[in-house]
Amino acid sequence: MSVQAVGTAFSPLDAAWDLDEGLYAGALKQNMAWLCGLLPYGQAAQVMARIGKRRVSESSLWRLAQQVGQGLQRQPTLEPPPEAGPATADPTTRLLSMDGGMVNIHGEGWKELKVGLVGTVIADEPTSTDKAPSVHTTDLHYCAVLGDVSAFTPVLRDLAHRTDFQQATRSCITADGAAWIWNLADAYFPDSTQIVDYSHARQHLSLAAQARFPDCPFQADAWFHAHTDDLFNGLLKPIVADLQQADLADSAAYFQAHQHRMDYAQFQDAGYPIGSGSVESEIKQFKHRLDGPGMYWSRQGAENMIPIRAAVLDGSFDLRWATAA
């Protein structure tokens, strides 16, 4: 790696120079890798020059990220966690969510980045007796894979294992309506309450209204608003029946298939999040590093960056660095 001090006397970190590898070892190397997960390589190089007082080329930072990213990628450990009993069960409410976003890979085109998170659900302080209870999610832990469901599954299960998701006495999976998500939920997390993101459900209701009255937007809007309360309260039979009568079988099938995941009033009263904003925000955070202006990724380069970015975003970078070391 090409690294030079800029202008000032040596700092204590200079004593960590490794003559055999030609790298700054220890804290400096760790911080440079963390910076690569936070910023594009060019910006990271500028921060190193201005704040770290060392000139590091973009190519050197890229090589460091490849090395560290490979080190942070470990084989998932899928041993089942200890069975939870009354004395050891986690009393908190836990959330698991997953979704996908597209990343442009050189020579392959747009490929899906599947992401997952586990967090703890916290009830907000009530601001008014008239408002429904609200919650937010904290202590978030992330995982992501550039690949299909078979590649994502062991990584998500490993995340759930490491965060004791299945030890919680109350847990939910809140996500959009993609079939692969609920297939995973049924297969590996059958005891968790399943919730289709409310905003996605409302979008489908709006699309159904437009299909129901394609030539009359006023009637479509009236139909949508008339059934919005039904949707929120889990009263989907009138919606399904009306769509079936109008020969809109596909629209009806969506609500029929997810009926047990759409009792939003009950979910909200129980203290579960009915929106998947946490995982959607996570996707944007990954894409901010992987799909910014002028960024150019090979598959290997993206795959090595993903675990660094995940560790930076959820604050686990130092712990994972120590574990990998």
N, C-alpha and C positions, 0 to 999 in steps of 0.2 A: 504494500500500500504506500502511496506517495503522500507523506504527511510532513509538513514543515511548521516550525514555530514562526509566528509573525511578530516581529518587532520587539517583544518583551522578553524579560529574563525567564529562564526555565521555571515552571511551576513544579510542585511536588509530584504531579502526575508524570512528569518526564522521567522520573526514576523507574517507571513501569515499562520502559522501552524494552521490547523483547528482541534481542539481536538475532536470534535464530529464525523467528518467523517474520521479522521486519514489520511488526505491528505494535501499536500501543495496546498493551494488555490491560486488564482490570477495568477500572471505572471509566476511563476515557473511551475504550472500545465499546463498552456497554452503553454509554450515553450516545455515542455516534449511531449505534444500531437503533436505539430508541428514537432518535431524531429522524432516521430514515423511515420509520413507521408513521411518524407524525406529519412529515412534509415531503414534497417531491425532492429528488436528489439535488437539483440545482439550488433550491431554497435551503436545504440542509447544509450544503456547502457554504452558502452565504452566512448562515448562522455560525458555523464553525469558524469562519474567518473573522467575523465581527465580534462574536461573544467568546468563542473558544480560543481565539488568537492563533489558530492553526489553519493553514491552507490545505484542504483535502479536495481532490478532484472528484467530479461526479462519478467517474468510472470506478474510483477506489471505494466510494460509498456503495455503489451498486454491488461490487464484489463482496463487500462486507455483509450486505443484506442477503446475498445468496448463501453465504456461509452460515449466518445466524438463522435465517429462515429454515434452512435444512435442519439445523440443530434443534429448533423449536418444534419441528414436526416430529411427533413421537407416535408410536403405535398405540392406538386406543386400548385402554384396559377395561375389558368388559366383564370382569368378575362381578357377580351380583353383590350389591351392598348387603350388609347385615339386615335381617328382617326387623322391621320397626315394631316395637311393642309399646304398651301403654306408658312405660316409664321413659322410653327413649324417643318416642315419636316427636317430630318437629311440629310444634303447635302453630307455626306461621303459615300463611297462605303463600304458595309459590306459583309462579307463572312460567310456562314454557311457551315459546312462540317460534315460528319459522316462516321463511318466505324466500323469494328468489328475485334477483335483479340481473341485468345483462351487462357483460363486460366484453369489450372488443379485444380479441386475441389475434395477433399478427398471423396470417396464413390460415386462420380458422374462421374468422368472422365473429359475430356476436355469440357468446356462450353464457350460460346461466351460472351465476354465483349463488349458491344456496347458503343461507345464513340461518343461525339459530341462536336463541338466547334463553337463559334462565335467570329469573329475578325474584325478589321478595315483594309481595304486595302489601302496601301500607295504606291504611285508611286516612283520608284527609280530615282535618278539623272542620266540623260543619260551620258554614258561614250563614246559613239561613234555615229555619225550620221548614220552609217551603220547598227547598231543593232536595233532590235525591242524593243519597250518599255518594261520594266520589272517592277514588283511590288513585295512587300512583305507584310506580314500580321502582324499586331501588336495588342496590347490590347486584348490578347486572353483570353477567358473564357471557362471553360471546364465543361462537365458533363459526367457521365458514369453509366452504369447499367449492372449488371450481370443477364441477362434475355433476354426475347424475345422482339419482336417489340412492343407488347402491353404494356410491362413494361417500355420500353425505351421512347415511344411516349410522355407521359405526362412530363417526365423529360426534354426532348429536347424542348418541347413547353414552359416549364417554363423557361429554359435558354434563349430562344429567347425572351420571354416576359421581363425577368429581364434586358436584354441587349438592349432592344428597337430595335431588329433586324428589325422588320417589319415597323419601323418608317423611315427607311432610304429610300431616293428617288432612290437609286441604290443598288441592292443586288444581290448576286449570290450564288448558291449552287454548289460547286465543289467536286466531289467524284468519286468513281469507279462505275462500271456498275451494281452493285447489285440491283435486282428488288425492295427489301424492301426499299432501300434508295429513289428511285424515286417515289415509291408509297407514302411515307411520304411527299416528296417535293410537289407532285401534290395535296395532300390532305390539307396540312397546310401552304404551302408557294408558292402558285400558281403564285405570281407576281415576284418571283425571277428568274433570268436567270439561267438555268441549264446547267452545263458543266461536261462532263465525263473527268476524269483525262487523260491528253494526254499520259502519259507513259503507262497507262493501255490500252488505245486505240491502241497504237503502239504494245504492247504485243499481243493483239488480231489479229492485222494485220500480225504479224510474225507467229502466230499459223495458220492463214488462209493460208499464203504462204506455210507453211510446209504441210498442208493438200492438197493444190492445186497441189504441186509437191512433193509427198512423197518419190519418188525414185531419185530425182534429186536436191540435195541441191543448186547447182549453179543456176538453174532456179528459185528455191524458193527464193533465195537471190536477184536475179535480179527482180523478181516480187514484192518483198517487197519494194525494193528501188524505183522501178518505181511508186509505188502507195503511197509512204510516203508523197510526196508533195500534192497529191490529198486529202489524209486524213487531213493534216494540213489546207488546204484551204476549207475543207467542201465539196469537190467534191466526194461524195460517190457513186453516181449512177454507174460509171464505175466499182467500186469495187464490188458493190452488183450484177451487171449484170454478171460480170465474174464469181463470186462465184456461182451464180444460174445456169449458163450455165454448170459449172463443177459439178453440183449436190451436192453442199456443202450448203444446205439450212440453216443449223444451223449457220454457219459462216456468211452467208449473212444476216440472220435475226438479228444478233447482231448489225451490222452497220445500217441496215434499221431502227431498233427500236430507235437507239440513234442518228439518223441523225441530229436532231435539237439541239443536245447537243455537236456536234463535229465541229462547224465552228470556229476552233482555231485561225485562222488569224484575223477574225473579233472580237472574244473575246479579243484577246491580244491587238488589236488596241483600243478597248474600255476601256482598263485598268483593265480587270478582270484577276484573276489568273487562269491559265489553268492546274495547277498541284495541287494535294491534299496532298502535302508533310507535311503541318501543322498537319493534323489529323493523318497521318501515324506516324509522330514523336510523337504525343500525345499518340498513342497506345503503342509505344515502352517505353515511360516514365511510363505509367501505368504498363506495363508488367515488367519493371525493378524492381518495388516494389512488384509486385504480383507473379512474376514467376521467381525469381532469384534462384541461386543454393541453394539447401537444404531447400527451403521454403515449408511450409506445411500448407495449408489453408482449413478450413472448410468453408461452404457457408456463415455462419453468420460472421465469422472472415473476409472473403474477402469483404462482403457487408458493414461491418462497416469501413473497411479501405478505400474503394473507395471514399467516400465523403471527407475524410481527405486528401487523395492523390490529388484529384482534386483541393481542396482549396489551398494546398501547391504549386501545379504546376502553378496555375494562379494568385497566390499572394493575394487571397481573404480570407486566413485563419483567420486573425485577425478580419476582418469585420464579417465573418460568426460566429466566436466564440462569438463576442459581441451580434450578433443577437440571437444566440441560447441561450445565457445566459439570 
